Amino acid sequence: MASVPRASPAALDISPYVYKPLAEEDAEGKFEINLVNILPSSKGAPLICEITTVHLLNSFDPIVGKREYEALSYVWGTGGLSHEILICGETTTKICITETLYSALQRLRFEDRNRCLWIDQICINLADPLERNRQVRLMGVIYRHAQRVIIDLGEATEHSNVAFDYAATLHDAASLESRFCAEGRLIPDFNVLEDMPIDVIEATMNILLRSWFRRLWVIQEAVLASEIIVYCGTRTVTWSQLVVLALSGSSVLIVHRRKFMYKNEWEDISSVSNMLYGLAVMRRKQDDVQMYRLAAVVMAYRSAEATDPRDKIFGFFGICGDDVCEKIRVDYSKDVHSVYQEFARTALKAGDIFLLNHAGIAQASSLNLPSWVPDWRFAKDEPLFQREFDAGGPVRNMGQSILTSANISTIQVNGALLAKVKVLGNALPRPFTIQDFADFAGKCQEIIKHLDMYSTGEDVFEAYCRTLIANHWDPVGPKSVEKPERFGEIYTTILREPGGRRSEIEKIYLDNLVVEKRFCITDNGYMGLFPQDIREGDWICIVRGAETPLVLREQEETYCLIDYCYVYGLMDGEALELDYFKDEWLTLI
């Protein structure tokens, strides 16, 4: 048995640990992983560990069985590898880790027995690119086979203790989580919230702003876990208790956000709530987890944070199993530009045309990507992405919509150039006041006053009022307010009484106004909401199978994708019925 060093790491001249090569996956699907045993000791003592190698089977089949280890889900942090742990073996060596991991291991270490963990920072030889490639590809299986996943949210605070103490009293959390997921909506039954104290709600908001909830890797780590225990300091709750606590508390904030101290961060908390809700739903479909399309998951969690931008793609392989995953290899020797371009090209060719909505030169990428390749390093938090459109209609064969060629920097899309942007308006800022809205509306009405009839045959003013909210009605909260038949009166009342008390229906209209999109009119009389850097003469294009119209800028015989747009009357396949809809192949650069 290896001897256990007694001196502190600082007092010893210790060499770095030398990793042994791990066996690659064999014909039977077996592969090797490292595990780290944290040896018992009292709080504050040096961390002393053993590293062992075990075999796993590359299978998500539950009958394969769980191994006797726990997998850690945590935040790396930004301070570098500043702390040391000792590794017992024939000789004593050391591994350098981040401060956040060191603190987590101090809290998780038992005083009376070993604790066997899988931790990426210790168990993968990150200095070996080939091993990193292979192990990252298999991380989904590693988390799936773990006896449980430990989520570490960091050090305890007064806020976290209040929230966790309350969550621990939610003995029916599992059934409540099932109800929330079954309802298919983020906002749970408000009867659940009646007894939730204000200090618990605010403490919950404090927890949801922690870094763990923004990490990309936690998505597959949580989805694939057979069991989860959540730590904050030394307090623990179950996964269901965390979900119910978070969704219940954040629901109050989302609906009544002006009443709480976190009103400036309500959008961040809303995003976290959506993430947790999505994970809860995906966890309930674990047997089918690899049915998810890589492009859909990458898009859904675009705002999640990753230290290495290539992980915006590679970090989801464990929960996806489509043909795009099969065609792309995890390869950290490739630069970010190559990874993003290969992914976009492969996914678009496979039929994931919605990726074009996330691309365009409006994203101002510094990677010099083609305009049709999304830069996943940056979130693109657009209100319109929460709404379902079908501008390009169905496509029977994706070969009818996207073509690739030997030139990897271009693609061809099948669609029609329907109109050119003619009159440029301004955009409603985020956030906005009633006066901002009045100024914006005044300029918009100047633009539309020359229109006698809308292109669809509808009343111009009513079409205009619907355009400003993208014809969308989303009453968030406990009250159910049906979508009105006409919006003109609501709009007029708001502007006629800018300082007046708002009715519920007026509040909903204001909440649904689309911000940071310019109101413009096309040369054939359509009105819509466009990217900020739209120019007169830019084309409105309907691509077969695309969700929304796209803005293209002509460059000789090719086109540059600017962004997506909203055009009232062209969002649900209406363009396909127009006499002047003429298919052609357009080259995007």
C-alpha positions as CSV (number, residue, x, y, z in Angstrom):
1,M,0.0,0.0,0.0
2,A,1.3,3.5,-0.9
3,S,2.6,5.5,2.0
4,V,0.7,8.6,3.0
5,P,2.8,11.8,3.2
6,R,2.5,13.7,6.5
7,A,4.1,17.0,5.6
8,S,2.2,19.8,3.9
9,P,2.6,20.2,0.1
10,A,4.5,23.5,0.6
11,A,7.1,21.7,2.7
12,L,7.9,19.1,0.1
13,D,9.8,19.2,-3.2
14,I,7.3,17.1,-5.1
15,S,7.3,16.3,-8.8
16,P,4.2,16.6,-11.0
17,Y,2.1,13.4,-11.4
18,V,2.8,11.5,-14.6
19,Y,-0.4,10.1,-16.2
20,K,-0.4,6.6,-17.7
21,P,-1.9,6.3,-21.1
22,L,-5.5,5.1,-21.0
23,A,-6.6,2.3,-23.3
24,E,-8.8,3.3,-26.2
25,E,-12.2,1.9,-26.8
26,D,-11.9,-1.7,-27.9
27,A,-14.1,-3.9,-30.2
28,E,-16.4,-4.7,-27.3
29,G,-16.9,-1.0,-26.4
30,K,-14.7,-1.1,-23.3
31,F,-12.5,1.8,-22.5
32,E,-10.5,3.1,-19.5
33,I,-11.0,6.0,-17.2
34,N,-9.1,7.3,-14.2
35,L,-10.8,7.7,-10.8
36,V,-9.5,9.7,-7.9
37,N,-9.9,8.5,-4.3
38,I,-9.9,11.4,-1.8
39,L,-8.4,10.0,1.4
40,P,-10.1,10.8,4.7
41,S,-8.8,13.7,6.9
42,S,-10.1,16.6,9.0
43,K,-11.2,19.9,7.6
44,G,-8.3,22.1,6.5
45,A,-5.7,19.3,6.2
46,P,-3.8,18.9,2.9
47,L,-5.7,17.0,0.2
48,I,-4.2,13.5,-0.3
49,C,-5.5,11.3,-3.1
50,E,-5.0,8.1,-5.0
51,I,-5.6,7.6,-8.7
52,T,-6.9,4.3,-10.0
53,T,-7.8,3.1,-13.5
54,V,-11.0,1.2,-14.3
55,H,-12.9,-0.1,-17.3
56,L,-16.3,1.2,-18.5
57,L,-18.5,0.0,-21.3
58,N,-19.6,2.5,-24.0
59,S,-23.3,2.0,-23.5
60,F,-26.2,4.0,-22.2
61,D,-28.1,0.7,-21.4
62,P,-29.2,0.8,-17.7
63,I,-28.7,-2.9,-17.3
64,V,-25.0,-2.4,-17.7
65,G,-25.1,-1.2,-14.1
66,K,-23.5,1.6,-12.1
67,R,-19.9,1.8,-11.0
68,E,-18.9,2.7,-7.4
69,Y,-17.9,6.3,-8.1
70,E,-19.5,9.7,-8.0
71,A,-19.0,12.3,-10.8
72,L,-18.5,15.9,-9.8
73,S,-20.2,18.8,-11.5
74,Y,-18.7,22.2,-10.5
75,V,-17.3,25.5,-11.8
76,W,-13.6,25.6,-12.9
77,G,-13.2,29.2,-12.0
78,T,-10.8,31.7,-13.6
79,G,-7.8,31.8,-11.2
80,G,-5.6,29.2,-13.0
81,L,-4.1,26.0,-11.5
82,S,-3.1,27.7,-8.2
83,H,-3.6,24.8,-5.7
84,E,-1.9,21.4,-5.2
85,I,-3.2,18.0,-4.2
86,L,-0.9,15.1,-3.3
87,I,-1.1,11.8,-5.2
88,C,0.0,8.7,-3.4
89,G,1.8,6.0,-5.4
90,E,5.2,4.4,-5.5
91,T,6.3,8.0,-4.9
92,T,4.4,11.0,-3.8
93,T,3.5,13.4,-6.7
94,K,1.2,16.3,-7.1
95,I,-1.5,17.7,-9.4
96,C,-2.3,21.4,-9.7
97,I,-6.0,22.3,-9.7
98,T,-8.1,25.4,-9.5
99,E,-9.1,27.1,-6.3
100,T,-12.8,26.3,-6.8
101,L,-12.1,22.6,-7.1
102,Y,-9.7,22.6,-4.2
103,S,-12.4,24.3,-2.0
104,A,-15.0,21.8,-3.2
105,L,-12.8,18.8,-2.4
106,Q,-12.2,20.2,1.1
107,R,-15.9,20.3,1.7
108,L,-16.7,16.9,0.1
109,R,-13.9,14.9,1.8
110,F,-15.0,12.5,4.4
111,E,-13.3,12.3,7.8
112,D,-13.6,8.6,8.2
113,R,-13.5,6.9,4.8
114,N,-12.3,7.4,1.2
115,R,-14.5,9.2,-1.4
116,C,-14.2,7.9,-5.0
117,L,-14.8,10.6,-7.6
118,W,-14.5,11.2,-11.3
119,I,-13.4,14.8,-11.9
120,D,-12.4,16.1,-15.3
121,Q,-9.6,18.3,-14.0
122,I,-7.8,15.4,-12.3
123,C,-9.0,12.3,-14.2
124,I,-8.2,13.5,-17.7
125,N,-4.6,14.2,-18.8
126,L,-5.5,17.6,-20.3
127,A,-1.9,18.0,-21.6
128,D,-2.5,15.1,-24.0
129,P,-4.7,16.3,-26.9
130,L,-5.6,12.8,-28.1
131,E,-6.7,11.6,-24.7
132,R,-8.6,14.8,-24.1
133,N,-10.4,14.2,-27.4
134,R,-11.3,10.6,-26.6
135,Q,-12.4,11.3,-23.0
136,V,-14.5,14.3,-23.8
137,R,-16.4,12.3,-26.4
138,L,-17.1,9.7,-23.7
139,M,-18.0,12.0,-20.9
140,G,-21.7,11.3,-21.4
141,V,-21.1,7.6,-20.7
142,I,-18.9,8.5,-17.7
143,Y,-21.7,10.6,-16.0
144,R,-24.3,8.0,-17.0
145,H,-22.4,5.2,-15.3
146,A,-21.7,7.2,-12.1
147,Q,-23.5,6.0,-9.0
148,R,-24.6,9.6,-8.5
149,V,-23.6,13.1,-9.7
150,I,-22.6,15.7,-7.1
151,I,-23.4,19.3,-8.0
152,D,-21.3,21.8,-6.1
153,L,-22.6,25.3,-6.1
154,G,-19.7,26.7,-4.1
155,E,-19.3,28.2,-0.6
156,A,-22.2,28.7,1.7
157,T,-23.6,32.2,2.5
158,E,-26.4,33.4,4.6
159,H,-28.6,33.5,1.5
160,S,-27.8,30.0,0.4
161,N,-28.5,28.6,3.9
162,V,-31.9,30.2,4.0
163,A,-32.8,28.8,0.5
164,F,-31.4,25.3,1.2
165,D,-33.1,25.0,4.6
166,Y,-36.4,25.9,3.0
167,A,-35.8,23.5,0.0
168,A,-35.1,20.6,2.4
169,T,-38.7,21.0,3.7
170,L,-40.2,20.3,0.2
171,H,-40.8,16.6,0.9
172,D,-43.1,16.3,-2.2
173,A,-40.6,18.0,-4.5
174,A,-40.4,15.0,-6.9
175,S,-44.1,15.0,-7.5
176,L,-44.2,18.8,-7.9
177,E,-41.3,18.6,-10.4
178,S,-43.3,16.0,-12.4
179,R,-46.3,18.3,-12.4
180,F,-44.3,21.2,-13.7
181,C,-42.8,19.1,-16.5
182,A,-46.1,17.6,-17.4
183,E,-47.8,21.0,-17.7
184,G,-45.2,21.9,-20.4
185,R,-44.7,25.4,-19.2
186,L,-42.1,27.2,-17.1
187,I,-44.5,29.1,-14.8
188,P,-45.9,26.5,-12.3
189,D,-49.2,26.5,-10.5
190,F,-49.2,29.6,-8.4
191,N,-50.9,27.7,-5.5
192,V,-47.5,26.1,-4.9
193,L,-46.1,29.6,-4.1
194,E,-48.6,30.8,-1.5
195,D,-46.5,29.9,1.5
196,M,-43.1,30.8,0.1
197,P,-41.6,33.6,2.3
198,I,-40.1,36.7,0.7
199,D,-36.7,36.0,2.2
200,V,-36.6,32.6,0.6
201,I,-37.6,34.0,-2.8
202,E,-34.7,36.5,-2.6
203,A,-32.3,33.9,-1.3
204,T,-33.2,31.7,-4.2
205,M,-32.5,34.5,-6.7
206,N,-29.1,34.9,-5.1
207,I,-28.4,31.2,-5.6
208,L,-29.6,31.3,-9.3
209,L,-27.0,34.0,-10.1
210,R,-24.2,31.7,-9.2
211,S,-21.8,30.6,-11.9
212,W,-22.8,26.9,-11.9
213,F,-26.1,27.8,-13.6
214,R,-24.3,29.5,-16.5
215,R,-21.9,26.7,-17.3
216,L,-22.3,24.7,-20.5
217,W,-20.9,21.4,-19.2
218,V,-23.5,21.1,-16.4
219,I,-26.2,20.4,-19.0
220,Q,-25.1,16.9,-20.0
221,E,-23.8,16.3,-16.5
222,A,-27.2,16.9,-15.0
223,V,-29.3,15.3,-17.8
224,L,-27.4,12.0,-17.7
225,A,-27.1,11.5,-13.9
226,S,-29.2,8.7,-12.5
227,E,-29.1,10.4,-9.1
228,I,-28.1,14.0,-8.1
229,I,-27.2,15.5,-4.8
230,V,-26.7,19.3,-4.7
231,Y,-24.2,20.9,-2.3
232,C,-23.9,24.5,-1.3
233,G,-21.3,24.6,1.4
234,T,-22.0,21.5,3.5
235,R,-25.8,21.7,3.1
236,T,-27.5,19.4,0.6
237,V,-30.8,19.1,-1.3
238,T,-32.1,16.7,-3.9
239,W,-32.3,17.7,-7.6
240,S,-36.1,17.9,-7.4
241,Q,-35.9,20.2,-4.4
242,L,-33.5,22.5,-6.3
243,V,-35.8,22.6,-9.4
244,V,-39.0,23.3,-7.4
245,L,-37.2,25.9,-5.3
246,A,-35.8,27.6,-8.4
247,L,-38.9,27.5,-10.6
248,S,-41.2,28.6,-7.9
249,G,-39.0,31.5,-6.7
250,S,-38.1,32.7,-10.2
251,S,-41.7,32.5,-11.3
252,V,-42.6,35.2,-8.7
253,L,-39.8,37.3,-9.9
254,I,-40.6,37.0,-13.6
255,V,-44.3,37.9,-13.0
256,H,-43.7,40.5,-10.3
257,R,-40.2,41.6,-11.2
258,R,-40.6,45.3,-10.3
259,K,-41.2,44.4,-6.6
260,F,-38.0,42.6,-5.9
261,M,-34.4,43.6,-5.3
262,Y,-33.2,41.6,-8.3
263,K,-35.3,43.5,-10.9
264,N,-32.2,44.4,-12.9
265,E,-31.2,40.8,-13.2
266,W,-34.6,39.3,-13.9
267,E,-33.7,38.4,-17.5
268,D,-30.6,36.4,-16.3
269,I,-32.8,34.6,-13.8
270,S,-35.5,33.9,-16.4
271,S,-32.8,32.4,-18.6
272,V,-31.5,30.2,-15.7
273,S,-35.1,29.1,-15.0
274,N,-35.6,28.1,-18.6
275,M,-32.4,26.1,-18.5
276,L,-33.4,24.2,-15.3
277,Y,-36.9,23.5,-16.7
278,G,-35.3,22.2,-19.9
279,L,-32.9,20.0,-17.9
280,A,-35.8,18.7,-15.8
281,V,-37.8,17.7,-18.9
282,M,-34.7,16.1,-20.5
283,R,-33.9,14.1,-17.4
284,R,-37.4,12.5,-17.5
285,K,-36.5,11.2,-21.0
286,Q,-33.2,9.7,-20.1
287,D,-33.8,6.5,-22.0
288,D,-34.2,8.5,-25.2
289,V,-31.6,11.1,-24.4
290,Q,-29.5,10.6,-27.5
291,M,-32.5,11.3,-29.7
292,Y,-31.7,15.0,-29.5
293,R,-30.3,16.8,-32.5
294,L,-26.9,18.4,-31.9
295,A,-27.9,21.6,-33.7
296,A,-31.1,22.0,-31.7
297,V,-29.3,21.6,-28.3
298,V,-26.4,23.9,-29.3
299,M,-29.0,26.5,-30.3
300,A,-31.1,26.1,-27.2
301,Y,-28.1,26.6,-24.8
302,R,-26.2,29.2,-26.8
303,S,-26.0,31.5,-23.8
304,A,-24.3,28.8,-21.6
305,E,-20.7,29.7,-20.8
306,A,-17.6,27.7,-21.7
307,T,-14.0,28.5,-21.1
308,D,-13.0,26.9,-24.4
309,P,-15.3,28.2,-27.1
310,R,-15.0,24.8,-29.0
311,D,-16.9,23.3,-26.2
312,K,-20.0,25.2,-27.4
313,I,-20.1,22.2,-29.9
314,F,-18.2,19.4,-28.2
315,G,-19.9,19.9,-24.9
316,F,-23.2,18.4,-26.0
317,F,-22.0,15.2,-27.7
318,G,-23.0,13.1,-24.7
319,I,-26.7,13.9,-25.0
320,C,-27.0,13.9,-28.8
321,G,-27.0,11.1,-31.2
322,D,-27.9,12.3,-34.7
323,D,-25.9,12.0,-37.9
324,V,-24.2,15.3,-37.3
325,C,-22.5,13.9,-34.2
326,E,-21.4,10.9,-36.2
327,K,-19.8,13.1,-38.9
328,I,-18.0,15.5,-36.6
329,R,-15.1,14.4,-34.4
330,V,-14.1,15.9,-31.1
331,D,-10.7,17.4,-32.0
332,Y,-9.1,20.1,-29.9
333,S,-6.3,20.4,-32.4
334,K,-8.7,22.4,-34.7
335,D,-9.1,26.1,-34.1
336,V,-12.5,27.7,-33.2
337,H,-13.1,28.9,-36.8
338,S,-12.7,25.4,-38.2
339,V,-14.9,23.8,-35.6
340,Y,-17.7,26.3,-36.0
341,Q,-17.6,26.2,-39.8
342,E,-17.5,22.4,-40.0
343,F,-20.4,22.1,-37.6
344,A,-22.5,24.7,-39.5
345,R,-21.8,23.1,-42.9
346,T,-22.6,19.6,-41.6
347,A,-25.7,20.6,-39.7
348,L,-27.2,22.7,-42.5
349,K,-26.6,20.0,-45.1
350,A,-28.4,17.6,-42.6
351,G,-31.4,19.8,-42.6
352,D,-30.9,22.1,-39.6
353,I,-31.8,25.2,-41.6
354,F,-32.8,27.1,-38.4
355,L,-29.1,27.6,-37.8
356,L,-29.2,30.4,-40.4
357,N,-31.3,32.4,-37.8
358,H,-28.3,32.4,-35.5
359,A,-25.8,33.5,-38.2
360,G,-25.2,36.7,-40.1
361,I,-22.7,39.5,-40.1
362,A,-24.9,41.4,-37.6
363,Q,-23.3,39.2,-34.9
364,A,-20.0,41.1,-35.5
365,S,-17.8,38.1,-35.2
366,S,-14.0,38.5,-34.8
367,L,-13.4,35.0,-36.2
368,N,-13.8,36.1,-39.8
369,L,-16.4,33.4,-40.3
370,P,-18.6,33.1,-43.4
371,S,-21.8,35.0,-42.9
372,W,-23.8,31.7,-42.8
373,V,-21.8,30.4,-39.8
374,P,-23.0,31.3,-36.3
375,D,-20.4,32.5,-33.8
376,W,-21.4,30.5,-30.8
377,R,-19.1,32.4,-28.5
378,F,-21.7,35.0,-28.0
379,A,-25.4,34.7,-26.9
380,K,-28.0,36.0,-29.3
381,D,-30.9,36.5,-27.0
382,E,-33.6,37.5,-29.4
383,P,-37.3,37.6,-28.3
384,L,-38.4,36.3,-31.7
385,F,-36.6,33.0,-31.0
386,Q,-39.3,32.2,-28.5
387,R,-42.0,32.2,-31.1
388,E,-42.8,29.6,-33.7
389,F,-42.8,30.6,-37.4
390,D,-42.8,28.7,-40.7
391,A,-41.9,31.3,-43.3
392,G,-40.2,28.8,-45.7
393,G,-42.7,26.0,-45.3
394,P,-41.9,22.3,-45.3
395,V,-39.1,20.7,-47.3
396,R,-39.5,17.1,-48.5
397,N,-35.8,16.7,-49.2
398,M,-33.1,18.8,-47.7
399,G,-31.1,18.5,-50.9
400,Q,-33.8,20.8,-52.3
401,S,-32.8,23.6,-49.8
402,I,-29.1,23.5,-49.1
403,L,-26.2,22.6,-51.3
404,T,-22.5,22.5,-50.4
405,S,-19.5,22.4,-52.8
406,A,-15.7,22.0,-52.8
407,N,-15.5,25.6,-51.6
408,I,-16.0,25.2,-47.8
409,S,-16.5,28.9,-47.3
410,T,-19.8,29.0,-49.3
411,I,-23.1,27.3,-49.4
412,Q,-26.1,27.6,-51.7
413,V,-29.6,28.0,-50.4
414,N,-32.8,27.5,-52.4
415,G,-35.3,30.4,-52.0
416,A,-36.7,33.5,-53.5
417,L,-35.8,37.2,-53.3
418,L,-39.2,38.8,-52.5
419,A,-38.6,42.4,-51.8
420,K,-36.0,45.2,-51.1
421,V,-35.9,47.3,-48.0
422,K,-37.0,50.8,-49.0
423,V,-37.8,53.0,-45.9
424,L,-35.7,52.7,-42.7
425,G,-37.2,53.4,-39.3
426,N,-35.7,53.3,-35.8
427,A,-35.7,50.7,-33.1
428,L,-37.3,50.5,-29.6
429,P,-34.4,50.5,-27.0
430,R,-33.9,47.9,-24.2
431,P,-35.1,48.9,-21.6
432,F,-37.6,51.5,-22.7
433,T,-39.9,54.0,-21.1
434,I,-43.4,55.0,-22.2
435,Q,-41.9,58.2,-23.6
436,D,-39.4,56.0,-25.6
437,F,-42.3,54.1,-27.0
438,A,-44.2,57.3,-27.8
439,D,-41.2,58.7,-29.7
440,F,-40.6,55.4,-31.5
441,A,-44.3,55.1,-32.4
442,G,-44.5,58.7,-33.7
443,K,-41.6,58.0,-36.2
444,C,-43.2,54.7,-37.3
445,Q,-46.5,56.3,-38.0
446,E,-44.8,58.9,-40.2
447,I,-43.4,56.0,-42.3
448,I,-46.7,54.2,-42.7
449,K,-49.0,57.2,-43.4
450,H,-48.6,56.9,-47.1
451,L,-49.8,53.3,-47.2
452,D,-53.5,52.9,-48.2
453,M,-53.8,49.1,-47.9
454,Y,-51.5,46.5,-46.5
455,S,-50.0,43.9,-48.9
456,T,-52.1,41.2,-47.4
457,G,-55.3,43.2,-47.8
458,E,-55.6,44.0,-44.1
459,D,-56.0,47.4,-42.5
460,V,-52.7,49.2,-42.4
461,F,-52.9,50.5,-38.9
462,E,-54.0,47.1,-37.4
463,A,-51.1,45.4,-39.4
464,Y,-48.7,48.0,-38.0
465,C,-49.9,47.4,-34.4
466,R,-49.5,43.7,-34.8
467,T,-46.0,44.1,-36.4
468,L,-44.7,45.8,-33.3
469,I,-45.3,42.7,-31.2
470,A,-44.5,40.3,-34.0
471,N,-48.2,39.3,-33.8
472,H,-47.5,37.5,-30.6
473,W,-49.5,37.4,-27.3
474,D,-47.8,36.0,-24.2
475,P,-49.6,36.9,-21.0
476,V,-47.0,35.9,-18.4
477,G,-48.5,35.5,-14.9
478,P,-51.3,34.0,-12.9
479,K,-54.0,35.8,-14.8
480,S,-55.2,34.4,-18.2
481,V,-55.8,37.1,-20.7
482,E,-57.0,36.0,-24.1
483,K,-55.5,37.5,-27.3
484,P,-57.7,40.3,-28.5
485,E,-59.1,40.4,-31.9
486,R,-57.7,43.9,-32.6
487,F,-54.7,45.7,-31.2
488,G,-55.3,49.2,-32.6
489,E,-57.4,50.4,-29.6
490,I,-54.8,49.1,-27.1
491,Y,-52.0,50.9,-28.9
492,T,-54.0,54.1,-29.1
493,T,-55.0,54.1,-25.4
494,I,-51.3,53.6,-24.3
495,L,-50.2,56.7,-26.3
496,R,-53.3,58.8,-25.5
497,E,-52.7,58.3,-21.7
498,P,-48.9,57.9,-21.4
499,G,-48.9,58.6,-17.6
500,G,-52.1,56.7,-16.9
501,R,-52.7,53.5,-14.9
502,R,-52.2,50.5,-17.2
503,S,-54.9,47.8,-17.6
504,E,-53.7,44.2,-17.7
505,I,-54.1,44.0,-21.4
506,E,-52.1,47.2,-22.0
507,K,-49.3,45.8,-19.8
508,I,-49.2,42.6,-21.8
509,Y,-49.0,44.6,-25.1
510,L,-46.1,46.6,-23.7
511,D,-44.3,43.5,-22.4
512,N,-44.6,41.9,-25.9
513,L,-43.2,44.8,-27.9
514,V,-40.1,43.7,-29.8
515,V,-37.0,45.7,-28.9
516,E,-33.7,46.5,-30.7
517,K,-35.2,45.8,-34.1
518,R,-35.7,48.5,-36.7
519,F,-39.1,49.1,-38.1
520,C,-38.9,49.3,-41.9
521,I,-41.0,49.1,-45.0
522,T,-40.2,47.2,-48.2
523,D,-40.6,48.4,-51.8
524,N,-43.8,46.3,-52.2
525,G,-45.5,47.5,-49.1
526,Y,-44.6,44.9,-46.4
527,M,-43.6,46.2,-42.9
528,G,-41.4,44.4,-40.5
529,L,-38.7,44.4,-37.8
530,F,-35.1,44.2,-39.0
531,P,-31.5,44.1,-37.6
532,Q,-30.0,47.4,-36.5
533,D,-27.5,47.6,-39.4
534,I,-30.1,47.1,-42.2
535,R,-29.5,49.2,-45.3
536,E,-31.8,50.5,-48.0
537,G,-31.7,48.0,-50.9
538,D,-31.1,44.9,-48.7
539,W,-33.1,41.9,-49.9
540,I,-35.8,40.0,-48.0
541,C,-35.3,36.3,-48.8
542,I,-37.5,33.3,-48.1
543,V,-35.4,30.1,-48.0
544,R,-37.2,26.8,-48.4
545,G,-37.6,25.3,-44.9
546,A,-36.4,28.3,-43.0
547,E,-38.4,29.5,-40.0
548,T,-38.2,33.3,-40.7
549,P,-37.3,35.5,-43.7
550,L,-33.6,36.3,-44.0
551,V,-31.9,39.6,-44.9
552,L,-29.3,39.3,-47.6
553,R,-26.9,41.9,-49.0
554,E,-25.9,41.5,-52.6
555,Q,-22.2,41.3,-53.4
556,E,-21.7,40.9,-57.1
557,E,-23.2,37.5,-57.9
558,T,-23.2,36.3,-54.3
559,Y,-25.0,37.3,-51.1
560,C,-24.0,38.0,-47.5
561,L,-26.4,36.9,-44.8
562,I,-27.1,39.9,-42.5
563,D,-29.6,38.4,-40.0
564,Y,-33.1,37.1,-39.8
565,C,-36.1,39.4,-39.7
566,Y,-39.8,39.6,-39.0
567,V,-42.2,40.6,-41.9
568,Y,-45.8,40.8,-41.1
569,G,-47.8,38.6,-43.5
570,L,-44.8,36.4,-44.5
571,M,-44.1,34.4,-41.4
572,D,-46.3,31.3,-42.0
573,G,-45.6,30.2,-45.5
574,E,-47.7,32.9,-47.2
575,A,-44.9,33.8,-49.6
576,L,-44.9,30.3,-51.2
577,E,-48.4,31.1,-52.6
578,L,-47.4,34.4,-54.2
579,D,-47.3,34.6,-58.0
580,Y,-43.9,36.2,-58.0
581,F,-42.2,33.6,-55.7
582,K,-39.5,32.2,-58.0
583,D,-37.1,29.6,-56.6
584,E,-33.4,30.1,-57.4
585,W,-30.1,29.0,-55.9
586,L,-28.4,31.8,-54.0
587,T,-24.7,31.6,-53.0
588,L,-24.0,32.7,-49.4
589,I,-20.5,33.8,-48.6
